[in-house]
Amino acid sequence: MTVRVKLPTHLRRLAGVDGEVRLDLPAEVTTDTVLDALEARHPVLRGTIRDTTTGRRRAFVRYFACEQDLSHEPPGKPLPTRVADGSEPFLVVGAMAGG
């Protein structure tokens, strides 16, 4: 399965990619399998999206797909079918804070 991942500008620059990243995943498509494949292809991203020790999402990073905030879903839960079949991207978004 080919999954499309959209990264925020600063992470695209860090990884040296333009536009979307396309990942071929042989296993079930979950947040963890997508991020594992992304970090394997672009090791410079390790630790920028998830904590390297705990594997937990960084505080100011959010995940979206199919107009849903998936940030608080279990990382092993299957992503929506439209993400798994490549028709919708998995979005990694830098959250905004402040007042």
C-alpha positions in Angstrom: 0.0 0.0 0.0 1.3 3.5 -0.8 0.5 6.1 1.8 0.9 9.8 1.2 2.3 11.9 4.0 2.3 15.7 4.2 4.8 17.3 6.5 5.0 20.9 7.7 7.5 23.1 5.9 10.2 23.0 8.5 10.2 19.2 8.5 10.2 19.0 4.7 13.2 21.2 4.7 14.9 19.2 7.4 14.3 15.9 5.4 15.2 17.5 2.1 11.8 16.7 0.4 9.5 18.7 -1.7 5.7 18.1 -1.4 4.3 14.8 -0.2 6.3 11.8 0.9 5.0 8.5 -0.5 5.6 5.4 1.6 5.1 1.8 0.6 3.8 -0.1 3.7 3.5 -3.9 3.6 1.8 -4.0 7.0 -1.3 -2.6 8.5 -1.5 1.2 8.1 -1.4 2.8 11.5 0.2 6.0 12.8 3.1 3.9 14.1 3.8 2.1 10.9 3.6 5.3 8.9 5.9 7.1 11.2 8.3 4.1 11.4 8.6 4.1 7.6 9.0 7.8 7.4 11.8 7.8 10.0 13.5 4.9 8.3 13.5 6.7 5.0 14.4 10.1 6.5 16.4 9.3 9.7 16.9 13.0 10.3 13.3 13.2 11.4 13.8 10.8 14.3 12.8 12.6 17.4 11.1 15.5 15.7 7.6 14.0 15.5 7.8 11.5 18.3 9.9 11.2 21.4 12.7 8.6 20.6 12.5 7.0 24.1 8.7 6.8 24.6 7.5 6.9 21.0 4.8 9.5 22.1 3.8 12.3 19.9 5.6 15.6 20.6 3.6 18.3 22.4 3.2 20.6 19.5 2.6 18.1 16.7 -0.8 16.9 15.6 -2.0 14.2 13.1 -4.9 14.6 10.8 -6.5 12.5 8.1 -9.9 12.6 6.3 -10.8 15.9 8.2 -10.3 14.1 11.6 -7.9 14.9 14.3 -6.1 11.6 15.0 -3.6 13.0 17.5 -5.1 11.3 20.5 -6.0 8.0 18.8 -3.9 4.9 19.9 -0.8 4.8 17.6 -1.6 1.1 16.7 -5.2 1.8 15.6 -5.7 1.4 11.9 -5.9 4.6 9.9 -8.9 5.4 7.8 -9.2 3.3 4.6 -8.8 6.4 2.4 -5.3 6.9 3.9 -4.4 3.3 3.5 -5.3 3.3 -0.1 -3.5 6.5 -0.8 -6.6 8.6 -1.8 -6.2 10.9 1.2 -2.9 12.0 2.9 -1.8 11.5 6.4 -1.0 15.0 7.7 1.6 15.9 10.3 0.9 19.4 11.5 2.7 21.7 13.8 0.2 22.9 16.4 -0.2 26.6 17.2 -0.2 27.9 20.7 -0.6 31.2 22.3 -3.3 33.7 22.9 
